[in-house]
Amino acid sequence: MRQGCISLGQVRCDDCHRIIPYPERYLAIDEAEGTTVRLCIDCALKRGYARYKVEKGEQVLTFLEE
Ligand SMILES: [Zn+2]
């Protein structure tokens, strides 16, 4: 299951390993083994798990949740 979350500042991206600062959004992915993988916006975009869409003239980030 994938879920968009807001970082409280203690979250590290499991792909590029940078700290995701508050209040940046990240994607939490529950793996089958009970572990959770966290991806920053850049890595989520890179993997196709998020995309920007334009809403009322503004770019809005959308996580593609399951
Ligand atoms: Zn990352």
N, CA, C, O and the ligand as a Tripos MOL2 file, in Angstrom:
@<TRIPOS>MOLECULE
protein
  265   263    67     0     0
PROTEIN
NO_CHARGES

@<TRIPOS>ATOM
      1 N           0.8480   -1.1860    0.0000 N.3       1 MET1
      2 CA          0.0000    0.0000    0.0000 C.3       1 MET1
      3 C           0.8810    1.2330    0.0000 C.2       1 MET1
      4 O           1.8850    1.2870    0.7110 O.2       1 MET1
      5 N           0.5100    2.2220   -0.7930 N.am      2 ARG2
      6 CA          1.2710    3.4700   -0.8150 C.3       2 ARG2
      7 C           0.4040    4.5890   -0.2430 C.2       2 ARG2
      8 O          -0.8010    4.6610   -0.4860 O.2       2 ARG2
      9 N           1.0560    5.4500    0.5170 N.am      3 GLN3
     10 CA          0.3140    6.5060    1.1850 C.3       3 GLN3
     11 C           1.1680    7.7650    1.2410 C.2       3 GLN3
     12 O           2.3430    7.7120    1.6050 O.2       3 GLN3
     13 N           0.5820    8.8730    0.8870 N.am      4 GLY4
     14 CA          1.2850   10.1500    0.9930 C.3       4 GLY4
     15 C           1.2450   10.6660    2.4150 C.2       4 GLY4
     16 O           0.1870   10.6670    3.0440 O.2       4 GLY4
     17 N           2.3950   11.1090    2.9380 N.am      5 CYS5
     18 CA          2.4920   11.5790    4.3180 C.3       5 CYS5
     19 C           3.2120   12.9240    4.3440 C.2       5 CYS5
     20 O           3.7850   13.3600    3.3450 O.2       5 CYS5
     21 N           3.1700   13.5630    5.4940 N.am      6 ILE6
     22 CA          3.9130   14.8080    5.6920 C.3       6 ILE6
     23 C           5.0030   14.5510    6.7200 C.2       6 ILE6
     24 O           4.7290   14.0610    7.8150 O.2       6 ILE6
     25 N           6.2300   14.8800    6.3700 N.am      7 SER7
     26 CA          7.3560   14.6240    7.2650 C.3       7 SER7
     27 C           7.3070   15.5380    8.4800 C.2       7 SER7
     28 O           6.9660   16.7170    8.3860 O.2       7 SER7
     29 N           7.6610   14.9530    9.6370 N.am      8 LEU8
     30 CA          7.8180   15.7590   10.8450 C.3       8 LEU8
     31 C           9.2870   16.1000   11.0650 C.2       8 LEU8
     32 O           9.6440   16.6600   12.1010 O.2       8 LEU8
     33 N          10.1440   15.7660   10.0970 N.am      9 GLY9
     34 CA         11.5530   16.1280   10.1760 C.3       9 GLY9
     35 C          12.4640   14.9910   10.5750 C.2       9 GLY9
     36 O          13.6830   15.1630   10.5990 O.2       9 GLY9
     37 N          11.9080   13.8310   10.8920 N.am     10 GLN10
     38 CA         12.7230   12.6900   11.3300 C.3      10 GLN10
     39 C          12.6800   11.5700   10.2940 C.2      10 GLN10
     40 O          12.9510   10.4120   10.6140 O.2      10 GLN10
     41 N          12.3440   11.9100    9.0720 N.am     11 VAL11
     42 CA         12.1510   10.8890    8.0550 C.3      11 VAL11
     43 C          13.3100   10.9440    7.0670 C.2      11 VAL11
     44 O          13.6890   12.0230    6.6090 O.2      11 VAL11
     45 N          13.8680    9.7900    6.7400 N.am     12 ARG12
     46 CA         14.9440    9.7190    5.7690 C.3      12 ARG12
     47 C          14.4690    8.9540    4.5440 C.2      12 ARG12
     48 O          13.8210    7.9140    4.6550 O.2      12 ARG12
     49 N          14.7980    9.4790    3.3910 N.am     13 CYS13
     50 CA         14.4260    8.8100    2.1490 C.3      13 CYS13
     51 C          15.2430    7.5180    2.0170 C.2      13 CYS13
     52 O          16.4610    7.5410    2.1920 O.2      13 CYS13
     53 N          14.5940    6.4110    1.7130 N.am     14 ASP14
     54 CA         15.2790    5.1280    1.6010 C.3      14 ASP14
     55 C          15.9820    4.9720    0.2530 C.2      14 ASP14
     56 O          16.6980    3.9930    0.0450 O.2      14 ASP14
     57 N          15.7940    5.8990   -0.6440 N.am     15 ASP15
     58 CA         16.4750    5.8260   -1.9390 C.3      15 ASP15
     59 C          17.7100    6.7260   -1.9440 C.2      15 ASP15
     60 O          18.8270    6.2220   -2.0650 O.2      15 ASP15
     61 N          17.5410    8.0390   -1.8160 N.am     16 CYS16
     62 CA         18.6930    8.9590   -1.8710 C.3      16 CYS16
     63 C          19.2540    9.2460   -0.4830 C.2      16 CYS16
     64 O          20.2800    9.9160   -0.3700 O.2      16 CYS16
     65 N          18.6100    8.7570    0.5780 N.am     17 HIS17
     66 CA         19.1090    8.8180    1.9560 C.3      17 HIS17
     67 C          19.2350   10.2190    2.5160 C.2      17 HIS17
     68 O          19.9900   10.4440    3.4620 O.2      17 HIS17
     69 N          18.5030   11.1670    1.9450 N.am     18 ARG18
     70 CA         18.5230   12.4910    2.5500 C.3      18 ARG18
     71 C          17.3780   12.6010    3.5460 C.2      18 ARG18
     72 O          16.3550   11.9270    3.4240 O.2      18 ARG18
     73 N          17.5770   13.4720    4.5390 N.am     19 ILE19
     74 CA         16.5160   13.7390    5.5080 C.3      19 ILE19
     75 C          15.4340   14.5610    4.8140 C.2      19 ILE19
     76 O          15.7210   15.5390    4.1240 O.2      19 ILE19
     77 N          14.2110   14.1510    5.0070 N.am     20 ILE20
     78 CA         13.0800   14.8900    4.4420 C.3      20 ILE20
     79 C          12.6140   15.8810    5.5010 C.2      20 ILE20
     80 O          12.0750   15.4670    6.5280 O.2      20 ILE20
     81 N          12.8070   17.1780    5.2800 N.am     21 PRO21
     82 CA         12.4850   18.1600    6.3200 C.3      21 PRO21
     83 C          10.9830   18.4060    6.4390 C.2      21 PRO21
     84 O          10.2350   18.2690    5.4710 O.2      21 PRO21
     85 N          10.5620   18.7740    7.6530 N.am     22 TYR22
     86 CA          9.1960   19.2360    7.8660 C.3      22 TYR22
     87 C           9.0150   20.5180    7.0920 C.2      22 TYR22
     88 O           9.9470   21.3220    7.0920 O.2      22 TYR22
     89 N           7.9100   20.7860    6.4350 N.am     23 PRO23
     90 CA          6.7160   19.9410    6.2710 C.3      23 PRO23
     91 C           6.6440   19.3230    4.8860 C.2      23 PRO23
     92 O           5.5720   19.2540    4.2840 O.2      23 PRO23
     93 N           7.7900   18.8710    4.3780 N.am     24 GLU24
     94 CA          7.8020   18.2840    3.0480 C.3      24 GLU24
     95 C           7.0160   16.9720    3.0430 C.2      24 GLU24
     96 O           6.9350   16.2740    4.0530 O.2      24 GLU24
     97 N           6.4530   16.6620    1.9060 N.am     25 ARG25
     98 CA          5.6720   15.4250    1.8140 C.3      25 ARG25
     99 C           6.5690   14.2790    1.3670 C.2      25 ARG25
    100 O           7.5840   14.4890    0.7030 O.2      25 ARG25
    101 N           6.1880   13.0940    1.7340 N.am     26 TYR26
    102 CA          6.9020   11.9000    1.2780 C.3      26 TYR26
    103 C           5.8940   10.7830    1.0730 C.2      26 TYR26
    104 O           4.7310   10.8760    1.4650 O.2      26 TYR26
    105 N           6.3790    9.7370    0.4520 N.am     27 LEU27
    106 CA          5.5120    8.6030    0.1600 C.3      27 LEU27
    107 C           5.9420    7.4170    1.0110 C.2      27 LEU27
    108 O           7.1120    7.0360    0.9930 O.2      27 LEU27
    109 N           5.0140    6.8320    1.7520 N.am     28 ALA28
    110 CA          5.2910    5.6410    2.5540 C.3      28 ALA28
    111 C           4.7260    4.4320    1.8210 C.2      28 ALA28
    112 O           3.5500    4.3950    1.4590 O.2      28 ALA28
    113 N           5.5920    3.4430    1.6110 N.am     29 ILE29
    114 CA          5.1840    2.2400    0.8910 C.3      29 ILE29
    115 C           5.3240    1.0490    1.8330 C.2      29 ILE29
    116 O           6.4260    0.7490    2.2930 O.2      29 ILE29
    117 N           4.2370    0.3820    2.1170 N.am     30 ASP30
    118 CA          4.2660   -0.8220    2.9490 C.3      30 ASP30
    119 C           4.6370   -2.0130    2.0890 C.2      30 ASP30
    120 O           3.9340   -2.3680    1.1420 O.2      30 ASP30
    121 N           5.7610   -2.6210    2.4430 N.am     31 GLU31
    122 CA          6.2130   -3.8030    1.7130 C.3      31 GLU31
    123 C           5.5670   -5.0440    2.3050 C.2      31 GLU31
    124 O           4.9990   -5.0050    3.3960 O.2      31 GLU31
    125 N           5.6610   -6.1420    1.5710 N.am     32 ALA32
    126 CA          5.0250   -7.3900    1.9950 C.3      32 ALA32
    127 C           5.6030   -7.9190    3.3050 C.2      32 ALA32
    128 O           4.8890   -8.5520    4.0820 O.2      32 ALA32
    129 N           6.9060   -7.6640    3.5620 N.am     33 GLU33
    130 CA          7.5520   -8.2210    4.7560 C.3      33 GLU33
    131 C           7.2610   -7.3990    6.0030 C.2      33 GLU33
    132 O           7.8490   -7.6540    7.0530 O.2      33 GLU33
    133 N           6.3810   -6.4340    5.9130 N.am     34 GLY34
    134 CA          6.0490   -5.6370    7.0800 C.3      34 GLY34
    135 C           6.9420   -4.4430    7.2860 C.2      34 GLY34
    136 O           6.8220   -3.7500    8.2960 O.2      34 GLY34
    137 N           7.8470   -4.1820    6.3410 N.am     35 THR35
    138 CA          8.6870   -3.0010    6.4340 C.3      35 THR35
    139 C           8.0570   -1.8670    5.6380 C.2      35 THR35
    140 O           7.2440   -2.0960    4.7420 O.2      35 THR35
    141 N           8.4380   -0.6560    5.9750 N.am     36 THR36
    142 CA          7.9310    0.5030    5.2710 C.3      36 THR36
    143 C           9.0850    1.2340    4.5970 C.2      36 THR36
    144 O          10.0790    1.5770    5.2370 O.2      36 THR36
    145 N           8.9400    1.4650    3.3100 N.am     37 VAL37
    146 CA          9.9260    2.2130    2.5430 C.3      37 VAL37
    147 C           9.4120    3.6290    2.3780 C.2      37 VAL37
    148 O           8.2530    3.8430    2.0210 O.2      37 VAL37
    149 N          10.2820    4.5950    2.6420 N.am     38 ARG38
    150 CA          9.8850    5.9970    2.5180 C.3      38 ARG38
    151 C          10.6600    6.6510    1.3900 C.2      38 ARG38
    152 O          11.8770    6.5000    1.2850 O.2      38 ARG38
    153 N           9.9440    7.3760    0.5530 N.am     39 LEU39
    154 CA         10.5690    8.0270   -0.5950 C.3      39 LEU39
    155 C          10.2650    9.5150   -0.5760 C.2      39 LEU39
    156 O           9.1240    9.9260   -0.3640 O.2      39 LEU39
    157 N          11.3100   10.3290   -0.8030 N.am     40 CYS40
    158 CA         11.0930   11.7670   -0.9320 C.3      40 CYS40
    159 C          10.3750   12.0400   -2.2580 C.2      40 CYS40
    160 O          10.2070   11.1400   -3.0810 O.2      40 CYS40
    161 N           9.9620   13.2690   -2.4480 N.am     41 ILE41
    162 CA          9.1980   13.6230   -3.6380 C.3      41 ILE41
    163 C          10.0000   13.3370   -4.9080 C.2      41 ILE41
    164 O           9.4660   12.7990   -5.8780 O.2      41 ILE41
    165 N          11.2940   13.7010   -4.8970 N.am     42 ASP42
    166 CA         12.1180   13.5000   -6.0880 C.3      42 ASP42
    167 C          12.1780   12.0280   -6.4820 C.2      42 ASP42
    168 O          12.0430   11.6780   -7.6540 O.2      42 ASP42
    169 N          12.3830   11.1750   -5.4800 N.am     43 CYS43
    170 CA         12.5060    9.7480   -5.7740 C.3      43 CYS43
    171 C          11.1580    9.1470   -6.1570 C.2      43 CYS43
    172 O          11.0900    8.2480   -6.9950 O.2      43 CYS43
    173 N          10.0910    9.6410   -5.5480 N.am     44 ALA44
    174 CA          8.7600    9.1630   -5.9150 C.3      44 ALA44
    175 C           8.4400    9.5560   -7.3590 C.2      44 ALA44
    176 O           7.8380    8.7780   -8.1010 O.2      44 ALA44
    177 N           8.8440   10.7610   -7.7500 N.am     45 LEU45
    178 CA          8.6280   11.2050   -9.1350 C.3      45 LEU45
    179 C           9.4470   10.3400  -10.0890 C.2      45 LEU45
    180 O           8.9640    9.9340  -11.1470 O.2      45 LEU45
    181 N          10.6960   10.0620   -9.6990 N.am     46 LYS46
    182 CA         11.6060    9.2850  -10.5330 C.3      46 LYS46
    183 C          11.0450    7.8910  -10.8000 C.2      46 LYS46
    184 O          11.1820    7.3570  -11.9010 O.2      46 LYS46
    185 N          10.4090    7.3070   -9.7770 N.am     47 ARG47
    186 CA          9.8760    5.9510   -9.9170 C.3      47 ARG47
    187 C           8.4620    5.9160  -10.4910 C.2      47 ARG47
    188 O           7.8990    4.8420  -10.7020 O.2      47 ARG47
    189 N           7.8910    7.0920  -10.7420 N.am     48 GLY48
    190 CA          6.5530    7.1190  -11.3100 C.3      48 GLY48
    191 C           5.4530    6.9450  -10.2720 C.2      48 GLY48
    192 O           4.3160    6.6220  -10.6170 O.2      48 GLY48
    193 N           5.7930    7.1620   -8.9820 N.am     49 TYR49
    194 CA          4.7960    7.0240   -7.9220 C.3      49 TYR49
    195 C           4.1170    8.3580   -7.6070 C.2      49 TYR49
    196 O           3.2070    8.4160   -6.7800 O.2      49 TYR49
    197 N           4.5590    9.4150   -8.2630 N.am     50 ALA50
    198 CA          3.9720   10.7290   -8.0320 C.3      50 ALA50
    199 C           4.0770   11.5260   -9.3180 C.2      50 ALA50
    200 O           4.9650   11.2940  -10.1380 O.2      50 ALA50
    201 N           3.1710   12.4540   -9.4800 N.am     51 ARG51
    202 CA          3.3060   13.3490  -10.6210 C.3      51 ARG51
    203 C           2.6670   14.6870  -10.3080 C.2      51 ARG51
    204 O           1.8200   14.8190   -9.4240 O.2      51 ARG51
    205 N           3.1110   15.6730  -11.0720 N.am     52 TYR52
    206 CA          2.5220   16.9940  -10.9260 C.3      52 TYR52
    207 C           1.3690   17.1380  -11.8880 C.2      52 TYR52
    208 O           1.4700   16.7770  -13.0600 O.2      52 TYR52
    209 N           0.2710   17.6690  -11.3850 N.am     53 LYS53
    210 CA         -0.8020   18.0370  -12.2990 C.3      53 LYS53
    211 C          -1.1480   19.4990  -12.0430 C.2      53 LYS53
    212 O          -0.8760   20.0430  -10.9720 O.2      53 LYS53
    213 N          -1.7520   20.1170  -13.0490 N.am     54 VAL54
    214 CA         -2.0810   21.5280  -12.9440 C.3      54 VAL54
    215 C          -3.5450   21.6700  -12.5590 C.2      54 VAL54
    216 O          -4.4420   21.1500  -13.2230 O.2      54 VAL54
    217 N          -3.7570   22.3900  -11.4680 N.am     55 GLU55
    218 CA         -5.1060   22.5920  -10.9640 C.3      55 GLU55
    219 C          -5.3140   24.0820  -10.7300 C.2      55 GLU55
    220 O          -4.5900   24.7010   -9.9520 O.2      55 GLU55
    221 N          -6.2930   24.6470  -11.3980 N.am     56 LYS56
    222 CA         -6.5770   26.0810  -11.2750 C.3      56 LYS56
    223 C          -5.3110   26.9220  -11.4950 C.2      56 LYS56
    224 O          -5.0750   27.9000  -10.7850 O.2      56 LYS56
    225 N          -4.5020   26.5260  -12.4870 N.am     57 GLY57
    226 CA         -3.3100   27.2830  -12.8230 C.3      57 GLY57
    227 C          -2.1290   27.0410  -11.9140 C.2      57 GLY57
    228 O          -1.0780   27.6550  -12.0990 O.2      57 GLY57
    229 N          -2.2690   26.1520  -10.9240 N.am     58 GLU58
    230 CA         -1.1610   25.8650  -10.0250 C.3      58 GLU58
    231 C          -0.7230   24.4220  -10.1700 C.2      58 GLU58
    232 O          -1.5340   23.5290  -10.4170 O.2      58 GLU58
    233 N           0.5860   24.2080  -10.0100 N.am     59 GLN59
    234 CA          1.0970   22.8490  -10.0400 C.3      59 GLN59
    235 C           0.8500   22.1890   -8.6920 C.2      59 GLN59
    236 O           1.2330   22.7200   -7.6490 O.2      59 GLN59
    237 N           0.2110   21.0370   -8.7220 N.am     60 VAL60
    238 CA         -0.1000   20.3160   -7.4950 C.3      60 VAL60
    239 C           0.5280   18.9360   -7.5810 C.2      60 VAL60
    240 O           0.3500   18.2170   -8.5650 O.2      60 VAL60
    241 N           1.2670   18.5750   -6.5350 N.am     61 LEU61
    242 CA          1.8820   17.2580   -6.5030 C.3      61 LEU61
    243 C           0.8600   16.2230   -6.0540 C.2      61 LEU61
    244 O           0.1760   16.4020   -5.0470 O.2      61 LEU61
    245 N           0.7690   15.1490   -6.8100 N.am     62 THR62
    246 CA         -0.1550   14.0840   -6.4550 C.3      62 THR62
    247 C           0.6210   12.7910   -6.3080 C.2      62 THR62
    248 O           1.3400   12.3860   -7.2220 O.2      62 THR62
    249 N           0.4830   12.1450   -5.1700 N.am     63 PHE63
    250 CA          1.0320   10.8110   -5.0180 C.3      63 PHE63
    251 C           0.0260    9.8230   -5.5770 C.2      63 PHE63
    252 O          -1.1790    9.9510   -5.3620 O.2      63 PHE63
    253 N           0.5360    8.8410   -6.2930 N.am     64 LEU64
    254 CA         -0.3410    7.8450   -6.8680 C.3      64 LEU64
    255 C          -0.4990    6.7280   -5.8430 C.2      64 LEU64
    256 O           0.3120    5.8030   -5.7860 O.2      64 LEU64
    257 N          -1.5260    6.8230   -5.0550 N.am     65 GLU65
    258 CA         -1.7480    5.8830   -3.9630 C.3      65 GLU65
    259 C          -2.5010    4.6610   -4.4740 C.2      65 GLU65
    260 O          -3.1740    4.6960   -5.5040 O.2      65 GLU65
    261 N          -2.3610    3.5940   -3.7190 N.am     66 GLU66
    262 CA         -3.0440    2.3560   -4.1030 C.3      66 GLU66
    263 C          -4.2180    2.1160   -3.1890 C.2      66 GLU66
    264 O          -4.9280    1.1220   -3.3440 O.2      66 GLU66
    265 ZN         14.9250   10.5050   -2.1860 Zn       67 ZN67
@<TRIPOS>BOND
     1     1     2 1
     2     2     3 1
     3     3     4 2
     4     3     5 am
     5     5     6 1
     6     6     7 1
     7     7     8 2
     8     7     9 am
     9     9    10 1
    10    10    11 1
    11    11    12 2
    12    11    13 am
    13    13    14 1
    14    14    15 1
    15    15    16 2
    16    15    17 am
    17    17    18 1
    18    18    19 1
    19    19    20 2
    20    19    21 am
    21    21    22 1
    22    22    23 1
    23    23    24 2
    24    23    25 am
    25    25    26 1
    26    26    27 1
    27    27    28 2
    28    27    29 am
    29    29    30 1
    30    30    31 1
    31    31    32 2
    32    31    33 am
    33    33    34 1
    34    34    35 1
    35    35    36 2
    36    35    37 am
    37    37    38 1
    38    38    39 1
    39    39    40 2
    40    39    41 am
    41    41    42 1
    42    42    43 1
    43    43    44 2
    44    43    45 am
    45    45    46 1
    46    46    47 1
    47    47    48 2
    48    47    49 am
    49    49    50 1
    50    50    51 1
    51    51    52 2
    52    51    53 am
    53    53    54 1
    54    54    55 1
    55    55    56 2
    56    55    57 am
    57    57    58 1
    58    58    59 1
    59    59    60 2
    60    59    61 am
    61    61    62 1
    62    62    63 1
    63    63    64 2
    64    63    65 am
    65    65    66 1
    66    66    67 1
    67    67    68 2
    68    67    69 am
    69    69    70 1
    70    70    71 1
    71    71    72 2
    72    71    73 am
    73    73    74 1
    74    74    75 1
    75    75    76 2
    76    75    77 am
    77    77    78 1
    78    78    79 1
    79    79    80 2
    80    79    81 am
    81    81    82 1
    82    82    83 1
    83    83    84 2
    84    83    85 am
    85    85    86 1
    86    86    87 1
    87    87    88 2
    88    87    89 am
    89    89    90 1
    90    90    91 1
    91    91    92 2
    92    91    93 am
    93    93    94 1
    94    94    95 1
    95    95    96 2
    96    95    97 am
    97    97    98 1
    98    98    99 1
    99    99   100 2
   100    99   101 am
   101   101   102 1
   102   102   103 1
   103   103   104 2
   104   103   105 am
   105   105   106 1
   106   106   107 1
   107   107   108 2
   108   107   109 am
   109   109   110 1
   110   110   111 1
   111   111   112 2
   112   111   113 am
   113   113   114 1
   114   114   115 1
   115   115   116 2
   116   115   117 am
   117   117   118 1
   118   118   119 1
   119   119   120 2
   120   119   121 am
   121   121   122 1
   122   122   123 1
   123   123   124 2
   124   123   125 am
   125   125   126 1
   126   126   127 1
   127   127   128 2
   128   127   129 am
   129   129   130 1
   130   130   131 1
   131   131   132 2
   132   131   133 am
   133   133   134 1
   134   134   135 1
   135   135   136 2
   136   135   137 am
   137   137   138 1
   138   138   139 1
   139   139   140 2
   140   139   141 am
   141   141   142 1
   142   142   143 1
   143   143   144 2
   144   143   145 am
   145   145   146 1
   146   146   147 1
   147   147   148 2
   148   147   149 am
   149   149   150 1
   150   150   151 1
   151   151   152 2
   152   151   153 am
   153   153   154 1
   154   154   155 1
   155   155   156 2
   156   155   157 am
   157   157   158 1
   158   158   159 1
   159   159   160 2
   160   159   161 am
   161   161   162 1
   162   162   163 1
   163   163   164 2
   164   163   165 am
   165   165   166 1
   166   166   167 1
   167   167   168 2
   168   167   169 am
   169   169   170 1
   170   170   171 1
   171   171   172 2
   172   171   173 am
   173   173   174 1
   174   174   175 1
   175   175   176 2
   176   175   177 am
   177   177   178 1
   178   178   179 1
   179   179   180 2
   180   179   181 am
   181   181   182 1
   182   182   183 1
   183   183   184 2
   184   183   185 am
   185   185   186 1
   186   186   187 1
   187   187   188 2
   188   187   189 am
   189   189   190 1
   190   190   191 1
   191   191   192 2
   192   191   193 am
   193   193   194 1
   194   194   195 1
   195   195   196 2
   196   195   197 am
   197   197   198 1
   198   198   199 1
   199   199   200 2
   200   199   201 am
   201   201   202 1
   202   202   203 1
   203   203   204 2
   204   203   205 am
   205   205   206 1
   206   206   207 1
   207   207   208 2
   208   207   209 am
   209   209   210 1
   210   210   211 1
   211   211   212 2
   212   211   213 am
   213   213   214 1
   214   214   215 1
   215   215   216 2
   216   215   217 am
   217   217   218 1
   218   218   219 1
   219   219   220 2
   220   219   221 am
   221   221   222 1
   222   222   223 1
   223   223   224 2
   224   223   225 am
   225   225   226 1
   226   226   227 1
   227   227   228 2
   228   227   229 am
   229   229   230 1
   230   230   231 1
   231   231   232 2
   232   231   233 am
   233   233   234 1
   234   234   235 1
   235   235   236 2
   236   235   237 am
   237   237   238 1
   238   238   239 1
   239   239   240 2
   240   239   241 am
   241   241   242 1
   242   242   243 1
   243   243   244 2
   244   243   245 am
   245   245   246 1
   246   246   247 1
   247   247   248 2
   248   247   249 am
   249   249   250 1
   250   250   251 1
   251   251   252 2
   252   251   253 am
   253   253   254 1
   254   254   255 1
   255   255   256 2
   256   255   257 am
   257   257   258 1
   258   258   259 1
   259   259   260 2
   260   259   261 am
   261   261   262 1
   262   262   263 1
   263   263   264 2
@<TRIPOS>SUBSTRUCTURE
     1 MET1         2 RESIDUE 1 A MET
     2 ARG2         6 RESIDUE 1 A ARG
     3 GLN3        10 RESIDUE 1 A GLN
     4 GLY4        14 RESIDUE 1 A GLY
     5 CYS5        18 RESIDUE 1 A CYS
     6 ILE6        22 RESIDUE 1 A ILE
     7 SER7        26 RESIDUE 1 A SER
     8 LEU8        30 RESIDUE 1 A LEU
     9 GLY9        34 RESIDUE 1 A GLY
    10 GLN10       38 RESIDUE 1 A GLN
    11 VAL11       42 RESIDUE 1 A VAL
    12 ARG12       46 RESIDUE 1 A ARG
    13 CYS13       50 RESIDUE 1 A CYS
    14 ASP14       54 RESIDUE 1 A ASP
    15 ASP15       58 RESIDUE 1 A ASP
    16 CYS16       62 RESIDUE 1 A CYS
    17 HIS17       66 RESIDUE 1 A HIS
    18 ARG18       70 RESIDUE 1 A ARG
    19 ILE19       74 RESIDUE 1 A ILE
    20 ILE20       78 RESIDUE 1 A ILE
    21 PRO21       82 RESIDUE 1 A PRO
    22 TYR22       86 RESIDUE 1 A TYR
    23 PRO23       90 RESIDUE 1 A PRO
    24 GLU24       94 RESIDUE 1 A GLU
    25 ARG25       98 RESIDUE 1 A ARG
    26 TYR26      102 RESIDUE 1 A TYR
    27 LEU27      106 RESIDUE 1 A LEU
    28 ALA28      110 RESIDUE 1 A ALA
    29 ILE29      114 RESIDUE 1 A ILE
    30 ASP30      118 RESIDUE 1 A ASP
    31 GLU31      122 RESIDUE 1 A GLU
    32 ALA32      126 RESIDUE 1 A ALA
    33 GLU33      130 RESIDUE 1 A GLU
    34 GLY34      134 RESIDUE 1 A GLY
    35 THR35      138 RESIDUE 1 A THR
    36 THR36      142 RESIDUE 1 A THR
    37 VAL37      146 RESIDUE 1 A VAL
    38 ARG38      150 RESIDUE 1 A ARG
    39 LEU39      154 RESIDUE 1 A LEU
    40 CYS40      158 RESIDUE 1 A CYS
    41 ILE41      162 RESIDUE 1 A ILE
    42 ASP42      166 RESIDUE 1 A ASP
    43 CYS43      170 RESIDUE 1 A CYS
    44 ALA44      174 RESIDUE 1 A ALA
    45 LEU45      178 RESIDUE 1 A LEU
    46 LYS46      182 RESIDUE 1 A LYS
    47 ARG47      186 RESIDUE 1 A ARG
    48 GLY48      190 RESIDUE 1 A GLY
    49 TYR49      194 RESIDUE 1 A TYR
    50 ALA50      198 RESIDUE 1 A ALA
    51 ARG51      202 RESIDUE 1 A ARG
    52 TYR52      206 RESIDUE 1 A TYR
    53 LYS53      210 RESIDUE 1 A LYS
    54 VAL54      214 RESIDUE 1 A VAL
    55 GLU55      218 RESIDUE 1 A GLU
    56 LYS56      222 RESIDUE 1 A LYS
    57 GLY57      226 RESIDUE 1 A GLY
    58 GLU58      230 RESIDUE 1 A GLU
    59 GLN59      234 RESIDUE 1 A GLN
    60 VAL60      238 RESIDUE 1 A VAL
    61 LEU61      242 RESIDUE 1 A LEU
    62 THR62      246 RESIDUE 1 A THR
    63 PHE63      250 RESIDUE 1 A PHE
    64 LEU64      254 RESIDUE 1 A LEU
    65 GLU65      258 RESIDUE 1 A GLU
    66 GLU66      262 RESIDUE 1 A GLU
    67 ZN67       265 GROUP 0 **** ****
